[in-house]
Amino acid sequence: MNDWPRGWNDGRDGGQDERYGRGSSQAEPEGARRMQHVRRPPQPQGRPQRPAVPPQGPGQSQGQGQGQRQGYGVPPQQAQSHDTFAGYDSGYNTGQVYGAPSGGHPGGPGGPGIPGQGPGGPGGPRRTGAAAPDWRKRIKIGSIVLVSALLVTTVGTYFWADGKVRREVDLSKVIERPKDDGCTTYLIVGSDSREGMSQEEKKRLHTGSADGKRTDSMMILAACSGGNSMISLPRDSDVEIPSFVGSESGKKYEGKGQRTKLNAAYAQDGPELLVRTVEYNTGLHIDHYAEIGFAGFAGIVDALGGVEMDIEKGFKDEKSGADFQAGKQTLNGEQALAFVRTRYAFAESDLARTKNQQKFLSALASQAATPGTIMNPFKLYPVMGAGLDTVIVDKDMSLFDLGEMFFAMKGITGGGGTSMNMPVSGSRGGNLVWDKAKVQQLVKQIQNDEKVTVSP
């Protein structure tokens, strides 16, 4: 009995070669045989059509010819020149299955792979792609690093700046103080101190070379929930010097009913007596004291890159060095100092000067207390370095309190408060006399945390 399939017996049945196909001795091919239908996906345009998969012989297993290497389950006759006729490789000699995605058979290189099989067939290594980056984790770690860096920088900056503030005024030495109220009240002083200035700077800034220091400007800033108020105190204000304790000697001096100009109190015993005198003559409780000299004032303005001002009317003053035209302009440190010190160019010398001082300080605070300055280290550090070395405050004033003071000044510029001179009713011996009734009403509104409605 012949076990060879029909057409593969090499003529052993009856001595005849009944092979059909390549090398067959028969003139007629064998009858049509049912073929397994192979379904192929659509071919892209422009690609050559692959030849159909040859039918499986009865002796072939189902896995032969599908994803197998060369020669596995393929008769020798089909594994030779027929598959490479005229230079065309049909794919049978490599085990490639036509109709699979481009790049090879499903389990081969370039194919999607067969479940449970690697690129080398059953049991071969699995193909694994590179792990996708975890962007959520990366963003989370980056955010933590950024926040930590900002926190360290902020804390470091705070302690650096806090260490530069000069806390030299002891308000605990002030006696017989008025009752505290809900508002935070600052006494802001501009002195004519020339401390640390060279002869060249004194000449450039027109400060002169007088020894000691005097108050060049004074104002009360009341930060209240009902609205902020900035009240200038003319240095020629007629006030009474009350009893006080000497800041250096600790000795108590009895009041003698002496009436003098307000700036004389500062000249007599410094900031503590000035605070005592302001509180005694107004009835307001001063929570904090802040003072800045000529050099620090000009340095802050220059570090900011200048302060923009809208000057309503031009003026000139040889003593202060002022020479301004009307209109919007940016003042540098030298020009700003001349602007706030000028008094002789105006008919109402002291009152006109205090108005200019208020206007400029509000503009300075408005431009300093902005994100563009606070968030920019190239601006913030020079501004703080220029101002903090020359700012003198009370011992209880923190850097946070100093910042609140600037923001309160900025709020007045934005229309959220009142800016005015202390109400004046006349003069006495060249001193400006306050209007008692208006002053009492003004003080009462501040103490009650109400909006100030008193007119100067």
C-alpha positions in Angstrom: 0.0 0.0 0.0 1.3 3.4 -1.0 1.2 6.0 1.8 2.2 8.8 -0.6 -0.6 11.2 -1.3 -1.9 11.4 -4.8 0.4 13.3 -7.1 3.4 12.9 -4.8 4.3 9.1 -5.5 7.1 9.8 -7.9 5.6 7.2 -10.4 5.5 4.4 -7.9 1.9 3.5 -8.7 1.9 1.6 -12.0 5.3 2.9 -12.8 3.9 6.2 -13.9 4.8 9.6 -12.6 1.5 11.1 -11.6 2.9 14.3 -10.1 1.2 17.4 -11.3 2.5 20.9 -11.1 6.2 21.6 -11.4 8.1 18.6 -13.0 4.9 16.5 -13.6 5.1 14.0 -16.5 1.4 14.2 -17.1 0.0 16.4 -19.9 -3.0 17.3 -17.9 -3.1 18.7 -14.4 -5.0 16.9 -11.7 -8.6 17.8 -11.0 -9.6 20.8 -9.1 -9.3 20.5 -5.4 -11.1 22.5 -2.7 -8.9 25.1 -1.1 -9.1 26.8 2.3 -10.2 30.3 1.8 -7.7 32.9 3.0 -9.1 36.3 3.8 -6.8 39.2 3.4 -7.1 42.8 4.4 -7.3 45.4 1.7 -4.0 46.2 0.1 -2.8 49.8 0.0 -2.7 51.4 -3.4 0.5 51.1 -5.4 1.6 47.9 -3.6 2.0 44.7 -5.7 -0.5 42.0 -5.0 0.9 38.9 -3.3 0.3 35.5 -4.8 -2.3 33.3 -3.1 -1.2 30.8 -0.5 -0.8 27.4 -2.1 -3.3 24.8 -1.0 -2.2 22.5 1.8 -1.6 18.9 1.0 -3.2 16.1 2.9 0.0 15.5 4.7 0.5 19.1 5.9 -0.4 20.2 9.4 -2.5 23.4 9.9 0.5 25.2 11.4 2.7 24.5 8.3 3.1 27.5 6.1 1.8 29.9 8.7 4.5 31.8 10.6 7.0 29.0 10.1 10.7 29.3 9.1 12.1 28.2 5.8 11.6 24.5 4.9 9.3 23.6 7.8 6.3 21.6 6.3 7.1 22.7 2.7 8.0 20.1 0.1 11.4 20.4 -1.5 9.8 21.0 -4.8 8.1 24.2 -3.5 11.1 25.4 -1.6 13.2 26.0 -4.6 13.3 28.2 -7.7 9.5 28.4 -8.0 9.3 30.9 -5.1 11.9 33.2 -6.5 10.9 33.0 -10.2 12.1 36.1 -12.1 13.5 37.7 -8.9 10.2 37.6 -7.0 10.1 36.2 -3.6 6.7 34.7 -2.8 7.4 34.5 0.9 7.1 30.7 1.3 10.8 30.2 1.8 10.7 32.5 4.9 7.4 31.4 6.3 5.9 34.8 5.7 2.1 34.9 5.7 0.7 37.2 3.1 -2.2 39.4 4.1 -0.6 40.2 7.5 0.3 43.9 8.3 3.3 45.2 6.4 6.6 44.4 7.9 6.2 40.6 8.2 4.0 37.9 9.6 2.1 38.5 12.8 4.7 36.9 15.0 7.7 38.2 13.1 9.6 41.5 13.1 7.3 44.4 12.3 4.1 42.4 13.0 1.7 42.9 15.9 2.6 39.6 17.3 0.4 36.5 18.1 -0.9 36.1 21.7 1.3 33.8 23.6 4.1 33.9 21.0 7.2 36.0 20.8 9.0 37.2 17.6 10.5 33.7 17.2 7.2 31.8 17.4 5.8 29.8 20.3 8.0 30.0 23.4 10.1 32.9 22.0 10.8 36.1 23.9 7.9 38.5 24.1 8.2 41.9 22.4 7.8 44.7 25.0 7.6 48.4 24.2 9.4 51.2 26.1 7.4 52.3 29.2 5.6 55.7 28.6 6.8 58.5 30.9 4.6 59.2 33.9 3.9 62.9 33.4 1.7 63.2 36.5 4.5 62.0 38.7 7.0 64.3 36.9 4.8 67.3 37.3 4.1 66.5 40.9 7.8 66.2 41.7 8.6 69.4 39.8 5.9 71.3 41.6 7.2 70.2 45.0 10.7 71.2 44.1 9.5 74.6 42.8 7.4 75.3 45.9 10.3 74.3 48.2 12.7 76.5 46.4 10.3 79.5 46.6 9.7 78.8 50.3 13.4 78.7 51.1 14.0 81.9 49.0 11.1 83.7 50.7 12.2 82.7 54.2 15.8 83.6 53.5 14.8 87.0 52.0 12.6 87.8 55.0 15.3 87.1 57.5 17.9 89.0 55.4 15.7 92.0 55.1 14.5 91.9 58.7 18.1 91.9 59.9 18.8 95.2 58.0 15.9 97.2 59.6 17.2 99.6 62.3 14.9 99.2 65.3 16.2 102.1 67.4 13.0 103.8 68.7 11.6 102.6 72.1 8.0 103.6 72.4 7.8 102.0 75.8 9.5 105.2 77.1 6.6 107.3 76.0 4.4 108.1 79.0 0.7 108.9 79.5 -0.4 107.5 76.2 -3.9 107.7 74.8 -6.1 104.7 74.7 -5.4 102.4 71.8 -8.1 102.0 69.1 -9.0 99.6 66.3 -6.9 101.3 63.7 -3.2 100.9 63.1 -1.6 104.3 63.3 1.9 105.1 62.0 3.9 108.3 62.5 6.0 108.6 59.3 8.9 111.0 59.5 11.3 112.3 56.8 14.4 113.6 58.4 17.2 115.8 57.0 19.8 113.4 58.3 22.9 113.3 56.1 24.2 110.2 57.8 26.5 108.2 55.5 26.5 110.8 52.7 29.8 111.9 51.1 30.5 115.6 50.4 29.8 114.9 46.7 26.4 113.5 47.5 25.5 116.4 49.8 26.4 118.8 47.0 24.5 116.8 44.3 21.4 116.5 46.5 21.5 120.1 47.8 21.2 119.0 51.4 23.9 121.2 52.9 26.2 120.0 55.6 24.4 120.9 58.9 25.2 118.6 61.8 22.5 116.6 63.6 19.0 116.0 62.1 15.6 117.6 62.1 12.3 116.5 60.8 11.7 117.7 57.2 8.2 116.1 57.0 5.8 114.4 59.3 2.5 112.6 58.7 0.1 110.3 60.4 -1.1 107.3 58.5 -4.2 105.7 60.0 -5.0 102.2 58.5 -8.6 101.5 59.4 -11.3 99.2 58.1 -13.5 102.2 57.3 -10.7 103.6 55.0 -7.1 104.7 55.2 -6.2 108.3 56.0 -3.0 110.2 55.5 -2.8 113.5 57.5 0.3 115.7 57.1 1.5 117.6 60.1 3.2 120.9 59.0 6.5 121.1 60.8 5.6 124.7 61.7 2.5 123.5 63.6 2.0 125.3 66.9 2.0 122.6 69.7 2.6 122.3 73.4 5.5 120.2 74.6 4.1 118.0 77.5 5.9 116.3 80.3 8.1 113.4 79.1 10.9 111.0 80.1 14.2 111.6 78.5 15.1 108.9 75.9 18.7 108.8 77.0 18.7 110.0 80.6 15.5 108.3 81.7 14.7 111.5 83.7 11.2 112.9 83.8 10.8 116.4 82.5 7.7 118.3 83.7 5.6 120.2 81.1 5.8 123.9 81.4 3.1 124.8 78.9 5.8 125.6 76.3 4.4 126.2 72.8 6.7 125.8 69.9 6.9 124.4 66.4 6.3 120.7 66.1 9.8 119.9 64.7 11.4 121.4 67.8 10.2 118.4 69.8 12.2 116.1 67.6 15.3 118.4 67.9 14.9 118.5 71.7 14.8 114.7 72.5 14.4 112.7 69.3 11.6 110.3 68.1 10.3 109.4 71.6 9.5 113.0 72.5 8.0 113.6 69.0 5.6 110.7 69.4 4.7 111.9 72.9 4.0 115.4 71.6 1.9 114.2 68.7 -0.2 112.0 70.9 -0.6 114.7 73.5 -1.8 117.3 71.0 -4.0 115.1 68.9 -5.3 112.4 71.3 -4.4 109.6 68.8 -2.4 106.5 69.8 0.7 106.0 67.7 1.3 102.3 67.1 4.4 102.5 65.0 7.1 104.9 64.1 9.1 105.0 60.8 11.8 107.4 59.7 13.9 107.8 56.6 16.8 110.2 55.8 17.8 112.0 52.6 20.2 109.3 51.4 17.8 106.4 51.9 14.9 108.3 50.2 16.9 109.1 47.1 18.4 105.5 47.0 14.9 103.9 47.0 13.7 106.1 44.1 16.8 105.3 42.0 16.6 101.5 42.8 13.0 101.6 41.5 14.1 103.2 38.3 12.4 106.5 39.1 8.9 107.4 40.1 6.4 108.8 37.7 4.6 112.0 38.7 2.1 114.3 37.1 3.1 117.8 38.2 0.2 120.2 37.8 2.2 123.4 37.8 5.9 123.9 37.1 8.2 125.5 39.7 11.8 126.3 40.5 13.7 126.5 43.7 17.5 127.2 44.0 17.8 126.0 47.6 16.3 122.5 47.0 17.6 122.3 43.4 14.0 121.9 42.0 13.4 122.8 38.4 10.2 121.2 37.1 7.9 121.7 34.1 4.2 120.9 34.2 3.1 117.4 33.0 3.9 113.8 33.5 7.5 112.9 34.1 9.7 110.3 35.8 11.7 111.7 38.7 15.1 110.2 39.7 16.4 110.2 43.3 17.8 113.7 43.1 14.7 115.2 41.5 12.4 113.4 43.9 14.2 114.8 47.0 14.1 118.3 45.5 10.4 117.9 44.8 9.4 116.9 48.4 11.8 119.5 50.1 10.8 122.6 48.1 8.9 125.2 50.2 10.1 128.6 49.1 8.6 128.4 45.6 5.1 128.4 47.1 3.0 131.2 48.8 1.8 128.8 51.4 5.3 127.3 51.8 4.8 124.6 54.4 1.2 123.6 53.5 2.1 123.4 49.8 5.1 121.3 50.5 3.2 118.8 52.7 0.7 118.3 49.8 3.6 117.5 47.4 5.1 115.1 50.0 1.8 113.2 50.3 1.4 113.0 46.5 4.9 111.7 46.0 4.9 109.2 48.9 1.6 107.8 47.6 3.1 107.4 44.1 6.3 105.9 45.5 4.3 103.3 47.5 2.0 102.6 44.5 5.0 101.8 42.3 7.0 99.9 44.9 4.2 97.7 46.2 3.5 96.0 42.9 4.0 92.4 41.7 6.5 93.7 39.1 8.7 94.8 42.0 7.9 92.3 44.7 8.2 89.2 42.4 11.3 90.5 40.6 14.4 89.9 42.6 16.5 92.2 40.3 14.3 95.0 41.5 13.2 93.9 45.0 16.7 93.3 46.4 18.2 96.7 45.3 15.1 98.5 46.6 15.2 96.8 50.0 19.0 97.2 50.2 18.8 100.9 49.4 16.0 101.7 51.9 16.2 99.3 54.8 19.7 100.4 55.8 18.5 104.0 56.3 15.0 103.2 57.7 14.6 103.7 61.5 11.6 102.1 63.1 10.3 101.3 66.6 11.4 98.1 68.3 8.1 96.4 67.9 7.7 97.0 64.2 8.2 93.9 62.1 9.0 93.7 58.4 5.4 92.7 57.9 4.2 95.9 59.6 6.5 97.9 57.4 5.0 96.2 54.3 1.4 96.9 55.6 2.3 100.5 55.9 3.4 100.7 52.3 0.2 98.9 51.1 -1.9 101.3 53.2 -0.2 104.2 51.5 -0.8 102.6 48.1 -4.5 102.2 49.0 -4.9 105.9 49.4 -3.4 106.5 45.9 -6.0 104.1 44.5 -8.9 106.2 45.8 -9.5 104.0 48.8 -8.8 106.6 51.5 -8.3 110.3 52.4 -5.3 112.5 52.0 -5.2 115.9 53.7 -3.4 118.4 55.9 -4.1 118.9 59.5 -7.0 121.5 59.6 -5.5 124.9 60.3 -7.5 128.0 61.6 -4.8 130.6 61.6 -1.2 131.4 62.8 0.5 132.6 65.9 4.0 134.1 65.8 4.7 132.4 62.5 3.4 129.0 63.8 0.3 127.4 62.2 -2.6 126.9 64.7 -4.7 123.9 64.3 -8.5 124.1 64.1 -9.5 122.5 67.4 -13.1 121.6 66.5 -12.0 119.9 63.2 -9.1 118.2 64.8 -11.4 116.7 67.5 -13.9 115.5 64.8 -11.0 114.0 62.8 -9.6 112.1 65.7 -13.0 110.8 66.8 -13.7 109.4 63.3 -10.3 107.6 63.3 -10.8 106.3 66.8 -14.3 105.0 65.9 -12.9 103.4 62.7 -15.1 105.5 60.5 -14.4 107.1 57.2 -12.8 110.5 57.5 -15.1 113.3 56.2 -13.4 116.3 57.8 -12.2 118.9 55.3 -8.9 120.7 56.0 
